[in-house]
Amino acid sequence: MSWRERRAGNTKLYVSNKDESVRMFESDSLEMFTKVHWTVPLFIFIPGIIYLIYRSVEFNVSAGNFVLLYLTGIVFWTFTEYSLHRFLFHYHPKNQAMEEIFWAFHGVHHDYPQDSKRLVMPPSVSLPLAALFYYLFYSVFGIADSNPFAAGFFTGYLFYDITHYAIHHFNFKGNVWKKLKDHHTIHHYKHEDLGFGVSSPAWDYIFGTTYPEKGIKENTNSKND
């Protein structure tokens, strides 16, 4: 049964809630690129962010301008995260072949939400996208100001990636972290057509895709049962 058919059939919104994987490709080489340990983005993006900060200093970006561009980059990431999740990850093409591609891209995560090896973006996807975004920033801001903006953007991305893993596998007691976890949990198990913000629910409130109050209360009550 396809991702679309399961949704239309009014069945549960996942296949398995255990930390297990489903094979996506017959080729072992291709399959290897679909799984990644949650720490990998840290080893890739932290050095990259540090380098971008160094480049900002090298180009004599003032402290005030650096802070403004860095924070703006973080905010722009939250908007990008929301937009990609809502309009790309949850796009349902009518063509069966394209639907399978989108399932491999994000639908598999909804079918196996606790699969710890498919919670952060693999470098085979994140690095080409990072290069694409950097050159977009370069074309808009120029060689100097693109560095602090990109540093903020990739900091936001890294926070999103690690937060997404933590939401699925860590138990939070802090109020802010618990709210983030609850927000994403409802998206997976009650309202997959709402709640597209992961690291920040702000854009859901801005664009009217947050949950009905009833859905929030039901989720809270179900955890207390």
C-alpha positions as CSV (number, residue, x, y, z in Angstrom):
1,M,0.0,0.0,0.0
2,S,1.4,3.4,-1.0
3,W,1.9,6.3,1.3
4,R,-1.1,8.1,-0.3
5,E,-3.3,5.0,-0.1
6,R,-2.5,4.4,3.6
7,R,-3.5,8.0,4.3
8,A,-6.8,7.7,2.3
9,G,-7.6,4.4,4.1
10,N,-7.7,6.2,7.4
11,T,-5.2,3.9,9.0
12,K,-2.5,4.9,11.6
13,L,0.0,7.4,10.3
14,Y,3.1,5.2,10.6
15,V,4.2,1.6,9.8
16,S,6.4,1.1,12.9
17,N,7.1,3.2,15.9
18,K,10.3,1.1,16.8
19,D,13.9,2.1,16.0
20,E,14.0,0.0,12.9
21,S,14.7,0.6,9.2
22,V,13.1,-0.4,6.0
23,R,15.4,-1.2,3.0
24,M,15.0,1.5,0.3
25,F,17.4,0.2,-2.4
26,E,18.5,-3.2,-3.6
27,S,22.0,-1.9,-4.1
28,D,24.1,-1.9,-0.9
29,S,26.0,1.1,-2.1
30,L,22.9,3.2,-2.6
31,E,21.4,1.9,0.7
32,M,24.5,3.0,2.6
33,F,23.9,6.7,1.5
34,T,20.4,6.7,3.0
35,K,21.5,6.2,6.6
36,V,23.7,8.4,8.8
37,H,24.6,8.6,12.5
38,W,23.2,11.7,14.1
39,T,26.6,13.1,15.0
40,V,27.8,13.3,11.4
41,P,26.4,16.8,10.8
42,L,28.3,18.1,13.8
43,F,31.7,16.9,12.3
44,I,30.8,18.4,8.9
45,F,29.1,21.7,9.7
46,I,30.8,23.0,12.8
47,P,34.2,23.3,11.0
48,G,32.4,24.9,8.1
49,I,30.7,27.4,10.3
50,I,34.0,28.2,12.1
51,Y,35.6,28.8,8.6
52,L,32.8,31.1,7.6
53,I,33.3,33.1,10.8
54,Y,37.0,33.3,10.1
55,R,36.3,34.5,6.6
56,S,34.1,37.2,8.0
57,V,37.0,38.4,10.1
58,E,39.3,38.1,7.2
59,F,37.0,40.4,5.1
60,N,36.8,42.9,8.0
61,V,33.1,42.6,8.6
62,S,32.2,44.8,11.5
63,A,31.0,43.3,14.7
64,G,27.6,44.9,14.4
65,N,27.1,43.9,10.8
66,F,28.3,40.3,11.6
67,V,25.8,39.9,14.4
68,L,22.9,41.3,12.3
69,L,23.7,39.1,9.3
70,Y,24.4,36.0,11.5
71,L,21.0,36.3,13.3
72,T,19.2,37.1,10.0
73,G,20.7,33.9,8.6
74,I,19.3,31.9,11.5
75,V,15.9,33.4,11.0
76,F,16.0,32.8,7.3
77,W,16.9,29.1,8.0
78,T,13.7,28.7,10.1
79,F,11.7,30.0,7.2
80,T,13.5,27.7,4.8
81,E,13.0,24.8,7.1
82,Y,9.2,25.5,7.3
83,S,8.9,26.0,3.6
84,L,10.8,22.9,2.6
85,H,8.9,20.8,5.0
86,R,5.5,22.1,4.0
87,F,5.8,22.5,0.3
88,L,8.5,20.0,-0.8
89,F,8.7,17.2,1.8
90,H,4.9,16.9,2.0
91,Y,4.2,17.3,-1.7
92,H,2.2,14.4,-3.1
93,P,2.6,14.1,-6.8
94,K,-0.1,12.2,-8.8
95,N,2.5,10.3,-10.8
96,Q,3.3,7.0,-9.1
97,A,7.0,7.0,-9.9
98,M,7.4,10.5,-8.5
99,E,5.4,9.6,-5.4
100,E,7.9,6.8,-4.7
101,I,10.8,9.4,-5.0
102,F,9.1,11.7,-2.5
103,W,8.4,8.7,-0.2
104,A,12.1,7.9,-0.3
105,F,12.9,11.6,0.4
106,H,10.6,12.1,3.4
107,G,7.6,9.7,3.5
108,V,9.9,6.9,4.8
109,H,10.5,9.1,7.9
110,H,6.7,9.3,8.6
111,D,6.4,5.5,8.1
112,Y,9.3,4.8,10.5
113,P,9.5,7.9,12.7
114,Q,11.9,6.4,15.2
115,D,14.4,5.1,12.7
116,S,17.6,6.6,14.3
117,K,19.6,6.3,11.1
118,R,17.2,8.4,9.1
119,L,16.6,11.4,11.3
120,V,19.4,13.7,10.2
121,M,20.0,14.6,6.6
122,P,22.7,12.4,4.9
123,P,25.8,14.3,3.6
124,S,24.9,13.1,0.1
125,V,21.9,15.5,0.3
126,S,23.0,18.2,2.8
127,L,26.4,19.0,1.2
128,P,25.1,19.7,-2.3
129,L,22.2,21.8,-0.8
130,A,24.7,23.7,1.4
131,A,26.8,24.6,-1.7
132,L,23.7,25.7,-3.6
133,F,22.5,27.9,-0.7
134,Y,26.0,29.4,-0.2
135,Y,26.3,30.4,-3.8
136,L,22.8,31.9,-3.6
137,F,23.9,34.0,-0.6
138,Y,27.1,34.9,-2.4
139,S,25.2,36.2,-5.4
140,V,22.9,38.3,-3.1
141,F,25.3,39.6,-0.5
142,G,28.6,39.5,-2.2
143,I,31.9,37.9,-1.0
144,A,32.1,39.5,2.4
145,D,28.6,39.7,3.8
146,S,27.7,36.2,2.5
147,N,30.0,34.6,5.1
148,P,28.3,35.7,8.3
149,F,24.8,35.2,6.8
150,A,25.8,31.7,5.7
151,A,27.3,31.0,9.1
152,G,24.0,31.9,10.7
153,F,22.0,29.9,8.2
154,F,24.1,26.8,8.7
155,T,24.0,27.2,12.4
156,G,20.2,27.2,12.2
157,Y,20.4,24.1,10.0
158,L,22.6,22.3,12.4
159,F,20.4,23.1,15.3
160,Y,17.4,21.8,13.3
161,D,19.2,18.5,12.4
162,I,20.3,17.7,16.0
163,T,17.0,19.0,17.5
164,H,15.1,16.7,15.1
165,Y,17.0,13.7,16.3
166,A,16.7,14.7,20.0
167,I,12.9,15.2,19.6
168,H,12.5,11.6,18.5
169,H,15.0,10.0,21.0
170,F,15.5,12.2,24.0
171,N,13.1,12.8,26.9
172,F,12.9,16.5,27.8
173,K,11.9,18.0,31.1
174,G,12.6,21.7,30.2
175,N,9.5,23.6,29.2
176,V,10.9,24.9,25.8
177,W,12.3,21.6,24.7
178,K,9.1,19.7,25.8
179,K,7.0,22.1,23.7
180,L,9.2,21.5,20.7
181,K,8.9,17.8,21.2
182,D,5.1,18.0,21.6
183,H,4.7,20.2,18.5
184,H,6.6,17.7,16.3
185,T,5.0,14.6,17.9
186,I,1.5,15.9,17.0
187,H,2.7,16.4,13.4
188,H,3.7,12.7,13.2
189,Y,0.8,11.1,15.0
190,K,-2.3,13.3,14.7
191,H,-1.9,16.1,12.1
192,E,0.7,15.5,9.5
193,D,-0.8,18.2,7.3
194,L,0.0,20.8,10.0
195,G,2.9,21.7,12.3
196,F,5.7,22.0,9.8
197,G,8.2,23.9,12.0
198,V,10.6,21.6,13.8
199,S,13.2,23.8,15.4
200,S,10.8,26.7,15.6
201,P,7.0,26.6,15.5
202,A,6.8,30.3,14.9
203,W,6.0,30.1,11.1
204,D,3.2,27.7,11.8
205,Y,1.5,30.5,13.8
206,I,2.3,33.1,11.2
207,F,1.0,31.1,8.3
208,G,-1.9,29.4,10.1
209,T,-0.7,25.8,10.1
210,T,-0.6,25.3,13.8
211,Y,-2.8,22.7,15.4
212,P,-6.4,23.1,16.6
213,E,-6.5,23.4,20.4
214,K,-8.4,20.1,20.6
215,G,-5.5,18.3,18.9
216,I,-3.0,19.7,21.4
217,K,-5.1,18.7,24.4
218,E,-5.7,15.2,23.0
219,N,-1.9,14.7,22.5
220,T,-1.2,15.9,26.1
221,N,-3.9,13.6,27.5
222,S,-2.7,10.6,25.6
223,K,0.7,11.0,27.1
224,N,-0.8,11.0,30.6
225,D,-2.8,7.8,30.0
